[in-house]
Structures are given as C-alpha cells and as structure tokens.
Amino acid sequence: MDSKLPFAAILLLLLSAAACATARRSDYSIVGYSEEDLSSHDRLIELFEKWVTKYRKAYASFEEKVRRFEVFKENLKHIDEINKKVSSYWLGLNEFADLTHDEFKSTYLGLTPPEPRKKKTTSSEFRFAGDDEVPKEVDWRKKNAVTEVKNQGQCGSCWAFSTVAAVEGINAIVTGNLTSLSEQELIDCSTDGNNGCNGGLMDYAFSYIASSGGLHTEEAYPYAMEEGECDQKKDDGDEAAVVTISGYEDVPVNDEEALVKALAHQPVSVAIEASGRHFQFYSGGVFDGPCGEELDHGVTAVGYGTSKGQDYIIVKNSWGPHWGEKGYIRIKKGTGKGEGLCGINKMASYPTKDN
C-alpha cells in the first residue's frame, strides 16, 4: 500500500474491503451457507450443527444423526451445484435439508391425483370471462385478504390448507374481516372424496363447506396435524360461529388468462407438481426450474406481478414461513404452455360468497 496515502484514505479503503467481504457473505445468508462451508469436513459439521439448532432437530440416536448428516451433505452439494447454474431463482438449506428426496415426496404433499374434470368449464360459464382488462399486478396480501403462512407438517393435508386460504380470502373481501379458519375441521369432517392426512381435493372441500353450513375458526378448531373425530361444534356461543360460502366454481382448464382474471378478484386454489428437488429447496426468486405437470400438491395463488421482465404468480404454500420467500413462491407465468409451469393452470378453482 502506498505509504504516502493519508491515514483517512487508508482507513476508507480498509472499510470498503470489509464491506465488500460482508456483502459477499450476505449473499449466502439467504441460502444458508457460504463457499467456505464447503471447504472442509469440519466446516460442514459446524454448518450442520448450526442448522440442527436453527430448526430444532432431534434424532433418536447418534447413528441416525450421522445418517442425516450424510443426507444433509448430499443435499447441500445439489443446492450449491444448482445455484451456480441458475440465475432467476435460488435454492437454500431449509428444514427439509436432512430428508432424502423420496422422504420429502412421501411426507409433505397430499393432493389426491385428480381425475380429468368431467365437464370443462367454458368461457360462457366463467363469471370473470368478460373482464377485458385486469390490473398489471395484484397482491391480496397487501389488501388484508391473506392470513399468515401455516404449516401442514407431516400430514398430507395440503388440500385443506389450499381450500381454507381461498375461503379466508373471499370472506375477507366480502365482509372486510380477515379470519383464520380451520383446516382441521376439513381433515376431520370433509370425508366425501377426501382422506384426511392421506390426501384430498379442494373442490370436494369447497362442496363440504357450502353444504355443511360453514367453517369454524382456527381458534375454535385448532390444527392437530393428524386425523380426528369430526366435531361440528353446534353448541351456542362464539365457538359455533362459522364462515360460510355460497359454492365454488372451476377456472377454465389450461387457461392462464382465465386464472389471472379470477386472481384479479380473489385468491384462487390451484394444484401443482411440487415434488421436484428444486422445489424442495426453493429459497427465492422467480421459479422457472424443472417442473412436471403431475399434480400432487394443493396451494393458493394470491396474486401476480412482474420482476425484471419475468411475469409470475404469487403462491402461498403450507410448509411454514421458513420455506421459500417467507412461505411463498413466485412461479413463472407466460411460459407458452397451456397447463403452465408445474401444471398451475390445470386445476384452479375458487369459492363464491354472495354476502
């Protein structure tokens, strides 16, 4: 370094270098690791222990912990390889990092493979078909129509969470009151076509809510992450209060324009293929990664927008706030395929509420 430089300039250079180093490290804070963590076995062990503490993991034996460490290392290798290849989204070390891909797929999904819809909804039957203009972007979270991100846990009840989020949305839009509703009631009581923690479909759940007189609040009927006895809570008092819907309607199949029109009016239940390994570790960005069309997961579209020239649909998941973008994923829109990325346009539906 030039000794003739004034002390203040030297100090500024040192501070700038430190700031750059911090910036490089912070780039990895969103994915949960740094390049240095990959440099040695000891660093990997240290990273694993930090991850175990963060997600409060507990293992039955030392042997099981060693096995999970090996899975963790393999997942980290995959995450880092993908992050070096893609630019529009990135993967990270989330709470699924000690699960093999097969374990993840068998535990955290839960959409019953749907049969093709018997009747394809036509534009003449679609209530929003006449909307020739829609807003450039919509985010129902900003309009107080979306509750906090929830966590289905180790129960294949995604269909119930998708249903509930859509009902919470239309209820908030119509009444002005955002109320967290009960997924557990659907798991216990909506059994006509649905199978609790072993899968179900949103349309069946909408039908149950419309025909049973409504859905109770989360507080009155809390989530148990397992199937239980149906409790209709018909006693007098606050616990008997329910949120009602008039019915539900399907969005025309494989019609992205129709999905956007519906989303301009309310949150919409959608089904996607979420079993891919990129999806398992998604951490942020506009997702345009490898994704099939075999629907296996129910989620809720809560808006759409554009970022750096990429159009996307905002999707609320039910894997807790530590997955993705605080529990959400932005899925690329405008792929040119009718079914959309991950099949998001194939099986969309929404509840209706007259008053």
Secondary structure, DSSP 8 states (H G I E B T S, - for coil): --TTS-HHHHHHHHHHHHHHHHHHHHHTTTTT--GGGGS-HHHHHHHHHHHHHHTT---SSHHHHHHHHHHHHHHHHHHHHHHTT-SSEEE---TTTTS-HHHHHHHS--B------SS---TTT-TTTT-----S-EEGGGGT------B--SSB-HHHHHHHHHHHHHHHHHHS----B-HHHHHHH--SS--TTB-B-HHHHHHHHHHHT-B-BTTTS---SS--------SSSGGG--B---EEEE--TT-HHHHHHHHTTS-EEEEE---SHHHHTEEEEEE-S-------EEEEEEEEEEETTEEEEEEE-SB-TTSTBTTEEEEE---S-TT-GGGTTSS-EEEE---
